[in-house]
């Protein structure tokens, strides 16, 4: 059976892996891309042209810290000219009254600003940068004062889970229209720090209750997106809405990926925009075709009534936990490897171990 | 908030939200922060008239004449739809 190839909806443009923060749950891969390998402005412009042509509707400029790239306003302006909806996903520590006007002028549609916690001391402990919290609060103020829609993103983990109600109240005070209360996803640095970050079942229940209460309380004023840690779920998440169905991720060096963790997949070539067109990669590259649709699925997915709802869950999680990217996501209670999830949760340490901070392997790559 | 909605209300899109024609998929979409909604054909007709100058009453009158339908019936449906889209932070009045 030939799988239907849909047009991608959304492009995550990881402009750089450089970032002033060092969050131990960062979604970037463990091997961070040095600056010298980053795509040029002209190469990114070509990516945007191709993406718009293919039917991409929204482009998310991300990183690392995308504001580390001086050509960010030029890229936003180009994307706006193509009719793409432009979103900036930023830590906010470089967003100030000197840098923000160029983004407004370029036509930026929306800002997603991340906070490590609402408690300043813990936030700066997690981000590894003194003074970051005040800069973020100032960034939020500038965006809200302009009237540009603002989403705050709070990543939730063991140490900050109890403060979800205060985060939501603060988001409203800071003028946010949307908030993401997003439990850590355990890939990349998050996986490396899983024992330090994973909340307990009781903490998860508490955050869920806090979100439900806030949704009622703030209806019409604050939209709350809630992402749970799937280790506690019975059914896997429909990762990326299905492999190669809606979403394209471009790494700083131009690798084209079905998700931001896909560079962990073994025994497959990683296509890149320096050597092939985006459309050809999307349709034909083995990295995209290998898990597209349902033909690749093992049992129990293959005969499961959820197979076109959850698409077998997450390939990178199957690889990380079951050792096979083509296995059923172990999160699923029907998966042969489901016991591995239970084993992780049953052996969480009473005291969280120290963080392994997100850093470049060699300090010389980090400069700039 | 939607309790304030009357035929004199001037309707506009919230900042950062717009109606856009998706030429690849040949349909209208609502572009919004980190999401895109697909309006049904009737909602798309209503939203195409939202320009920040027309009142809700003018939008209803325009639709009633184009679709040769009673103003009160169209008006009720459009009020419900606009209230819903205000709750979802797509429209503001």
Interface residues (C-beta under 8 A of the other chain):
Chain A: X7 X9 X54 X55 X57 X58 X60 X83 X85 X87 X109 X110 X112 X147 X148 X149 X151 X177 X178 X219 X220 X223
Chain B: X1 X2 X14 X15 X16 X17 X20 X22 X24 X25 X29 X31 X33 X34 X36 X86 X87 X88 X89
